[in-house]
Amino acid sequence: MDYKTDRPVDRPTNKMVNKSERLIYTVKDIQQLLNISAKSAYRLMRQTDFPTIKVGGKYMVSKTAFHRWLDQQ
């Protein structure tokens, strides 16, 4: 909220930001990037060698860590 004008301020959300500009990937992003099913994406995110972080019950991975992991495969 802009308190000078009493109007809501548009803040970029993960959906509004281009995937190439994101710092964090979600399960859905990983699914799309790797062209795998949602079940496979969740299975991958639970692997111990995959650089997953869990925030508020949601699996995520940093863009840098994901691409580093992918280069090692």
N, C-alpha and C positions, 0 to 999 in steps of 0.2 A: 504494500500500500504506500503510495506516495502521499505523505502527510501534508504536503503543500497544496495538492490538488484534490485529495481524497479519491484518487483513482487507483485501481490496481496496477501494479507494475509487472510487466511481462518478464519473467525470469526464465532463462533457458533450462529446459529439462532434458533428460537423456534422450527423449523422443524427438526433441527439437534440434538436437545437435547431430550433425552428420557423423556417421560411424567412423570415418577416418579421423575425426577430431576428438572422439571420445577417449577418455583415459581408462574407463572401466567397461568391460564387456559383461553382459548378462548371459544366462543360459540360452536364451533365445538368439542372442547374437552369435554365440559359439555354434549353435545349431545351424544357423544360416551360413556362417563363414566356412564351416566344414562340410556342409550339405549332409547332415546326419539327422536322425530322428531326435525328438525331445528326450526320449528314454535313453538314447545313447549319449546325449549331451549331459544329462544328469549323472549317468554312470561315469563318464569321463571326469566330471567335476568332483566326484567322490574318490577318485584315485589318489593315492598318496603322493605320486610323483607329479601330479598336476597342480600348478600354483594357485589354488583356489583360496578365496577369502569368503567368509560367511558373515553377512551383515544383516541383522534383523531377520534371520531365518532364510535369507536369499543368498544363493551361490553367485559369486562374481569372480572375475579375474582381471588383473590389470592388463592393459593393452601390451605394455612392454614385456611383462612376464609371459603372457600368452605367446607372443611372437618369438621370444627366446626359447620357450618350450617347443614350439612348432619347428624351429630351426634345428633343434637337437633330435628330432624324430626321424 
